Amino acid sequence: MYHASVPENSPKDLSIIQIQAQDPDAMATEPRLSFRIASGNPQNFFSINPRTGLIMTTARKLDREQQAEHVLEVTVSDGGPSPRHTTVWVVIQVLDVNDNKPVFPEKLYQVRLPERGRKQRGGPIYRVFAYDADQGANAELSYSIVDGNEDGKFYIDPKTGVVSSPKKQFSAGTYDILTVKAMDNGRPQRWATARLHIEWIRRPPPSPVPLVFDEQLYNFTVMETDKVAEIVGVVSAQPQRAMPLWFDITGESSGDREVGRDNG
C-alpha cells in the first residue's frame, strides 16, 4: 500500500507519487508494464502515466472540505501473450489550505438585557462565535471589536468571543452597536464580521413567586456530526406575569455549548 498527500486546489499535472513495479519474467524485447487506475477515481481527480506509474492531479480541483481522503486501486499489467496483472492500493490525503473564511451563524445578533446600576459589577454580556471549515491553524479564530467601542466600554475575549464590560452602569433606553471581527490564523489570513446590537431595558421588579422551569430535567441528544449552531433543544419557563426572561448556562461548561439568553 502506498501513502501520499497533496494540497487541495493544486494545479493540473502536479506529481503526487510514482508506483513502482517489476516483472521477473520480462525480457528486453517484451513490452513494458502498463499502469491504470481501476477504481476510486469516479470524478477523475487523478491521472496516471500508463508507462511510468506516476500519479498526477488533473484539471479537477481537490477540495479537502468535500473529501479529505481518496483511496485508489491501481492495476499493473505486463505485456506478455497471456497478460498478467496485479493491484495495489494508494491512499492520498488531501491537505488543507486556507481557502475558507470564518462564518458567523448570524450577521446581526440582537439582544435585550436588563439595565445595570452603579452598584452592580460589570461582567459578561453576550457571546458571539464563528466557525471555519478549514483545519488546524487555518481554523483557529481570534475575535476583536473593530467598531462601536470608541469609548472602550466593552472587551471581547479573543479566544471565546465573550463580550463583557467593566463599566458598572447601562441605563434603560440606551443602545450599543458593536462590530465584531473573527480572523483565522492561516496564511493569508481570512476574516468576517458580524454586528452585536444591545438594547438595555428596564429591569423588571422581583417576582414574589419563584420562577420554575417547565421541566425538572431536560434530556437532549447531539450527534458529533451536527453542524455548528444546530439547535440541540429548548428549555422554557413560564413567569407569573408578562415579563422578559434571561437564560444562562451555569456550573461546568467547556464553552462548546451556548444558550440563547432571551429565548432559551
C-alpha positions in Angstrom: 0.0 0.0 0.0 1.2 3.5 -0.9 0.5 6.6 1.1 0.8 10.1 -0.3 -0.5 13.6 0.2 -1.4 16.6 -1.9 -2.7 20.1 -1.1 -6.2 20.9 -2.1 -6.7 23.3 -5.1 -3.4 22.0 -6.6 -2.8 22.9 -10.3 -3.1 20.3 -13.1 -0.3 17.8 -13.6 1.2 18.1 -10.1 3.2 14.9 -9.4 1.9 13.1 -6.3 3.5 9.6 -6.2 5.1 7.1 -8.5 4.1 3.4 -8.3 7.0 1.0 -8.7 6.6 -2.5 -10.2 8.9 -5.2 -11.6 8.2 -8.3 -13.7 10.8 -11.1 -13.2 9.6 -12.7 -16.5 10.2 -9.6 -18.5 12.7 -9.7 -21.4 14.3 -6.8 -23.1 12.2 -7.3 -26.2 8.9 -7.5 -24.4 6.6 -4.5 -23.9 6.8 -2.6 -20.7 4.4 -2.7 -17.8 1.2 -0.8 -18.1 -0.4 1.1 -15.2 -4.1 2.3 -14.8 -6.4 3.4 -12.1 -9.0 0.7 -11.7 -11.2 2.2 -9.1 -11.5 5.1 -6.5 -11.4 7.8 -9.1 -15.0 8.4 -10.3 -14.6 12.1 -10.5 -11.3 12.0 -12.3 -9.3 14.0 -9.8 -6.2 11.9 -10.6 -4.5 10.5 -13.7 -1.7 8.0 -14.0 1.0 7.8 -16.6 0.5 4.3 -18.1 4.2 3.7 -18.7 5.8 5.2 -15.6 3.1 4.8 -13.0 3.3 8.4 -12.0 0.1 9.7 -10.4 -0.8 13.3 -11.0 -3.6 15.8 -10.5 -6.0 16.7 -13.2 -7.9 19.9 -14.0 -10.5 19.0 -11.4 -9.8 20.8 -8.2 -9.4 18.8 -5.0 -11.4 20.1 -2.0 -10.5 18.8 1.4 -13.7 20.1 2.9 -15.6 17.8 0.5 -13.4 14.8 0.7 -10.2 14.6 2.8 -9.0 11.2 1.6 -9.0 9.2 -1.7 -8.3 5.5 -2.0 -7.2 4.4 -5.4 -6.9 0.9 -6.8 -4.0 0.8 -9.3 -3.6 -2.2 -11.7 -0.3 -3.1 -13.2 -0.3 -5.4 -16.3 2.6 -7.0 -18.2 2.8 -7.2 -21.9 3.1 -11.0 -22.3 0.9 -13.1 -24.7 -1.3 -14.0 -21.7 -1.2 -10.7 -19.8 -0.9 -11.0 -16.0 -1.7 -8.2 -13.6 -1.6 -7.2 -10.0 -3.2 -4.5 -8.0 -2.0 -2.1 -5.3 -3.9 0.4 -3.1 -2.9 4.1 -2.9 -4.2 6.3 -0.1 -4.0 10.0 -0.9 -4.6 12.6 1.9 -5.8 16.0 0.8 -4.0 18.7 2.8 -5.8 21.8 3.9 -5.1 25.3 2.6 -6.7 28.4 3.9 -9.5 28.7 1.3 -12.4 29.3 3.7 -13.1 32.4 5.7 -14.8 32.4 9.2 -18.6 32.3 9.2 -20.9 33.8 11.8 -24.2 31.9 12.1 -25.8 35.3 12.3 -24.8 38.5 10.6 -26.7 40.5 13.2 -27.1 39.5 16.9 -29.8 41.3 18.7 -30.1 41.0 22.5 -32.2 42.9 25.1 -30.6 43.0 28.5 -31.7 44.5 31.9 -30.2 47.8 32.8 -27.2 47.9 35.1 -27.0 50.2 38.0 -23.9 51.8 39.5 -23.8 49.2 42.4 -23.8 46.3 40.0 -20.4 45.0 39.0 -19.5 44.5 35.4 -19.5 41.1 33.8 -20.2 39.0 30.7 -22.8 40.5 28.3 -23.1 38.1 25.3 -21.1 35.6 23.4 -20.7 35.7 19.7 -19.0 32.9 17.8 -17.9 32.0 14.4 -16.6 28.7 12.8 -14.2 27.9 10.0 -14.4 24.9 7.7 -10.7 24.7 7.4 -8.3 22.7 9.6 -5.6 23.3 12.1 -4.2 26.8 12.3 -6.4 27.8 9.3 -9.4 27.2 11.6 -8.1 28.8 14.8 -10.1 32.1 15.3 -9.4 35.2 17.3 -12.1 37.9 18.0 -11.8 41.6 18.2 -14.2 44.6 18.4 -13.5 46.8 15.4 -16.3 49.4 15.6 -18.7 50.9 18.1 -16.3 50.7 21.1 -14.6 54.1 20.7 -15.0 54.8 24.4 -13.6 51.4 25.5 -16.7 50.3 27.4 -16.5 46.8 26.1 -14.0 44.0 26.0 -14.1 40.7 24.0 -12.2 37.6 24.9 -10.1 36.9 21.8 -10.5 33.2 22.1 -14.1 32.6 23.3 -15.9 35.6 21.8 -17.5 36.5 25.1 -18.3 40.3 25.2 -18.1 41.8 28.6 -17.8 45.2 30.2 -16.1 46.6 33.3 -18.4 49.6 33.2 -21.0 49.4 36.0 -23.9 51.4 34.6 -26.0 50.9 31.5 -29.2 52.9 31.5 -32.6 51.6 30.2 -33.5 53.0 26.8 -29.9 53.2 25.6 -28.3 51.1 22.8 -24.9 49.9 21.9 -24.0 48.6 18.4 -20.7 46.7 18.1 -19.0 45.3 15.1 -17.1 42.1 15.9 -14.4 40.6 13.7 -13.3 36.9 13.6 -9.9 36.3 12.0 -8.3 32.9 11.3 -4.6 32.1 11.8 -3.9 30.9 8.3 -1.8 32.4 5.6 -3.1 34.5 4.1 -5.5 35.4 7.0 -9.2 35.5 6.3 -11.8 37.2 8.3 -15.5 38.0 8.7 -17.6 40.5 10.7 -20.9 40.5 12.5 -22.8 43.2 14.4 -24.0 42.9 18.0 -27.0 45.1 18.8 -27.5 45.5 22.6 -30.7 47.2 23.9 -30.8 48.0 27.6 -34.3 47.8 29.0 -35.8 48.5 32.4 -35.1 45.8 35.0 -38.4 44.1 35.9 -39.3 44.1 39.7 -38.6 40.9 41.5 -41.4 38.3 41.4 -42.9 37.2 44.8 -43.3 33.7 43.3 -40.1 31.8 42.5 -39.6 31.1 38.8 -39.8 27.4 37.8 -38.7 25.6 34.7 -41.4 23.8 32.8 -39.5 20.5 33.3 -37.4 19.4 36.2 -35.0 17.6 33.9 -34.3 18.1 30.2 -32.6 15.4 28.1 -31.1 16.4 24.8 -29.2 14.3 22.3 -26.5 15.7 20.0 -24.6 14.0 17.2 -20.9 14.6 16.7 -21.6 15.3 13.1 -24.1 18.1 13.9 -23.3 21.4 12.4 -22.3 24.5 14.4 -25.2 26.5 15.7 -27.6 23.5 15.3 -30.4 23.6 17.8 -30.0 20.9 20.4 -33.1 21.6 22.5 -35.1 24.4 24.1 -35.6 25.0 27.9 -38.5 27.1 29.0 -40.1 28.7 32.0 -43.4 30.5 32.5 -43.3 33.7 34.5 -46.4 34.6 36.7 -46.9 37.7 34.6 -45.7 39.1 31.3 -42.1 39.9 31.8 -38.8 39.2 30.0 -36.7 36.2 31.0 -32.9 35.7 30.6 -31.2 32.3 30.5 -27.6 31.4 31.3 -25.5 28.2 31.5 -24.0 27.9 35.0 -21.7 25.4 36.5 -19.2 23.4 34.4 -19.1 24.3 30.8 -16.3 23.7 28.3 -17.5 26.6 26.1 -18.8 24.3 23.3 -22.4 24.9 24.3 -24.4 28.1 24.1 -27.9 29.1 25.2 -30.0 31.9 23.7 -30.1 34.5 26.5 -33.6 35.7 25.7 -35.2 32.6 24.2 -33.7 29.5 26.0 
